[in-house]
Amino acid sequence: MHTPDVQPHEPEARYTDPIRKYIVIYLCILALATFQFVIAYSRIDGTAMFARMLFVALAEAGLALMFFMHLWAEKRGFLLFVVVFTGFVLLAMQYGWTDSYRMEVGAPYSQPKAGVVQQ
């Protein structure tokens, strides 16, 4: 693993990787995007399509993060922190979905929506 060149008098990192590397990664991401179109137009059920699309999207995002955001050059501890923190944020964002239909089912002190049939 090649880390960026950082000098004490020049705190910014200079990435000296050849442009070929980034072009290859870009072409891989384009190939994965094309593969997503193939999956989208194939005749498979929704659950299988969702799982395949999610796997391909995670692969694309991983390539973009590792190479275009230069996470491959960071310390492993920081990379682990980014993965765990991102997972925590995504899970925390899902917390409110359990309360999304409370107005329609009649939670205490809620006003029913117009046109909703009360049971």
URRA-V293011 format. One record per pair of residues at least 12 apart in sequence whose ideal C-beta (glycine too) atoms are under 10 Angstrom apart, sorted by the first residue. I is the first residue (numbers start at 0). GAP is how many residues later the second one is. Records with the same first field share a line. If there is no record, write none. Layout:
BEGIN
I: GAP + GAP
END
This chain:
BEGIN
0: 71 + 72 + 73 + 75
1: 13 + 14 + 15 + 70 + 71
2: 12 + 67 + 69 + 70 + 71 + 72
3: 12 + 13 + 66 + 68 + 69 + 70
5: 67
12: 57 + 60 + 61
14: 55 + 58
16: 50 + 53 + 55 + 56
20: 46
21: 45 + 46
23: 43
24: 38 + 39 + 41 + 42 + 43
25: 37 + 38 + 41 + 42
27: 31 + 32 + 35 + 39
28: 30 + 31 + 32 + 34 + 35 + 38 + 39
29: 30
30: 29
31: 24 + 25 + 27 + 28 + 29 + 31
32: 23 + 24 + 27
34: 17 + 18 + 21 + 24 + 25
35: 16 + 17 + 20 + 21 + 24
37: 14 + 18
38: 12 + 13 + 14 + 16 + 17
39: 12 + 13
60: 25
61: 21
64: 14 + 17 + 18 + 21
65: 13
68: 13
70: 12
102: 13
103: 12 + 13 + 14
104: 13 + 14
105: 12 + 13
END
